[in-house]
Amino acid sequence: MNWRDLVLVAVSFAAGAQNALAGGGSFLTFPALLFAGLDPRAANITSTIALFPGQVTTGIAGRNLVTGAAGLGFATLFGISLVGGALGAVLLLTTPAGVFARMVPFLVLFATIVFAWGSFGRRPDASMASRLGVRGAMAAQFLISIYGGYFGGGIGILMLAALTAAGVAVRQAGATKNVLAGVMNAAAVVVFLFRAQIAWGLVLYVAIAAVLGGQVGVLMLRRINERILRGGVVLVGLALTIGLFIDMR
């Protein structure tokens, strides 16, 4: 293990803790994997696969609060997320690496804005939320799932906004979006396993470190100021966006 691997392990540990505490761990693993020498598309795929085990454990922990939305059962949302996540992953693999590299700064900027809005903007209020209706909820979840399979940054905030707009209470919406995020990424991971060249050594480093970091994050949950953590994620996202735009020139 060289010094770059050690940096990757440390960042991945922090990403796992970040996901458990406030979300946004991919903002840490994605640039770390770029630093490790992967191109943007490979870094995105590797990050998705490596962080997936932590998403599974998070989803299982809150499974008792999972619910449907806008008259749709959870099984329907599950199916929509599965199909959308797989479609997004296929779209990613059919996007030439050079084209995706030019898109990444805009994707990271979008994800950063969404994360900042969800972290510091007005909190969703289920009692005042506008109702999406069945078709609106299905369309919103499908589009979010495609985006999740393609890139994934900010999907938690997007789903939380959609679910609360569909009338789901915030606590149940949080648990439901955790499970659905795992579902759409499960579909993406399966597609990647069969169709992508994967840096398994890096996946192993990131996955183990992120799972361990997540366990520490759970223990720290009641002791850390969440707004400070979310602010740190936003700063990382902005710095990464600026660096990627500069690198495009």
N, C-alpha and C positions, 0 to 999 in steps of 0.2 A: 504494500500500500504506500503510494507516494504522497507528497504533501497536498496535491490537488484532491486526491481521494479523501484525505483527512478533512480538508475544507468542506468537501461535499457532504461528508458524514455529519459534521458539525451543523451545517446549514439545514440539512434534512431533519436532524433532531429538533432544531428550532422550528422548522416548518410543521412538524408533527405537533409540537406544543402549541404553536400558533393556531392550527386548525382546531384543536380542542378548546382553546381559550376564546378565540374571536373569529376564526376563519381566515382564509387568504394565504394558506401555506404555499400554494403554487406560485405566488409572487416571489417566494424565496427559492424554491427548487428549480424553477425555470431558468433564471439567470445563472444559478450555480451549475446547471447542466450545460449551458452555453459556455461558461468558463471552463468546464471540463473538456470542451472541444467538440461538442455535438452541434449540428446545424439546428436552426430553430424548429423545424418540423420534427426531427428526431428527439430534440429536447422536450417538446410538447408531448410526444408519445410516451417517452420514458417517464416523464413526470406523472402522467395520467396512470400508467400501470403501477408505478412504485407507490403512489399515494392511495391507491384503491383499497388495500387491506385496512388502512386506518379508517376509510369511509365506511367499510362494512361494520367494523366494531362500533363506530359512532351510531350508525343506523340501528343496530341491534339494541344498543343501550336505551334508545328512546322508542322502541317499537310499540309499546303500550299506548302511546299517544297518537299514533298514526291514524289518519282519517281520510275520507274522500272530500270532494269540494264541488259546490254548485250543482248538486244532484248527481255527480259522478262518483261511483264507488272507487275505492282505492285500487281495486284490480284493474279498472279502466285506466287510471292514471299510471299504474305500473306498466301496462301494455304500451301506452303512448310513449312513455319515457324510454322503454326498451327499443321500440322501433326508431324513435327520433335519435337516440344515442348512437345506434348502429349506423343510421343514415349519415349523421355528422362525421362519424369515423371514416366511412367510405369516402365522403367528400374530401376529407383531409388527405387521405392516401392518394386520391386522384388529382390533388392540387400539386403541381410541380414544386419541388423544394424551393426554387428561386422565387416563385410567385408567393409562396407562403411566407418566405423571409421578408418580402416587401410588405405583406399584410400585417405582420406581427406587431410593429409599432402601433398601428391603429387599433388592433385587437387589445393590446395591453392598455392603451389609453382608454378605450371604452370600458374595459374591466375595472380600471382604476376609478373612473368616474362613477360607475355603478356602485363599487364598493364604498367609495367616499359618501355617496348619497345615502346608501343604506346604513352607514355607520354614524353619520353626523346630521343627516337630514331628518325630516319629521318621521317619527316612528309610525308604522301602520297601525290603524285602529279598526278592528274588525267591526265595531258597532257603527262606524261611520263610513266604512268602505263601500264603494260602488260595487254592485253585483255584476260579475262578468257574464253570468249565465252559462248554460251547458256548452254551447258552441264556442263562446269566448274562452272558457276555461280549457277546453280541448285544444283550441288553436294556440293559446298562450303556452301551454305545457309542451306541445309538439315543437314549436319554434325554439323554446328554451332548451329542449332536449337535443335538437339538431346542433344548436350553438354549443351545448355542453360536450357533445361527442366530437365537435370540430376543434374547439379551443378550451372552453370550460371556465375561464376566469370570470368570477362574478355570478355564476349560476345560482349560488345559494341566495343571494340578495334578490335576483330576478324571480326565483320561485317563491320566495317569501312574499314579495310584492304581489305576485299573481294569486297566490293562495289566499292571502288576506283580502284581496279585492273580490275573491269569490265567496267571501263570508266565513272563512275559517279563522278561529281564534288564534292569536299569535303563538301561543305555546304549542298548540297542536300543529300549526303551520310549520314551526321550526322543526319538530320531529318528523313531519311528513316530508319536508324538503330534504332532510338528511338522508332518508331512505331512498327517495326518488333520485337524488344525486348519485347514490351508490348504484342504482339500477341503470341509469343512463351510462354511467362510466363502466359498468359491467359489460354492457353491450359493446361499448367502444373497445374495451380491453380484449374481448373475444375476437373482434375484427382485427385488431392490431396483432394478436398472437398468430393469426393465420396469414396475414398479408404484409406485415412490416418486418424490417430487420431491426432487431431490438438489442440494445447494449445491456445484456443480462447482468454483467458485473456491476454496472452502475445502478441498475434496478435493485439489485440485492442490497447494496449499500444504502440507497435512499429509503427503501421499504423498511428495513430493520431499524434504521435510525429514526424514521418518522413514527413508527409504531411505539418505540421506546419514548420518544419525545411526547407523543400523545398521552401516554400514561402519566408522565410527569406533569403535563399540562392539566390533566384532570385533577391532580392533587393540588395544583397551584390556582385552580379556578376561583376559589374564594379569596385569594390573597393578592391578586394582581388587578390593577386598574385597567379595565377592558378598553376604555377610550384611548389610553396611551398606546395599548397594543394595536388597536385599529389605526391610530394615527401613524404608527410606525409602518404598517402595511401600506398605507396610502403613500407615504414618503418613498418607500421602496418602489412602488409602482410608478410614481412620477420619475424617479431617478432612472429606472429601467426604460421608461418611455423615451426620455430625453436621450439616453445613451443609444437606444436603437435607432432613433431618428438621425442622430449624428452619424451612426455607422452606415446609414443608407446613402449618405452623401458621397 
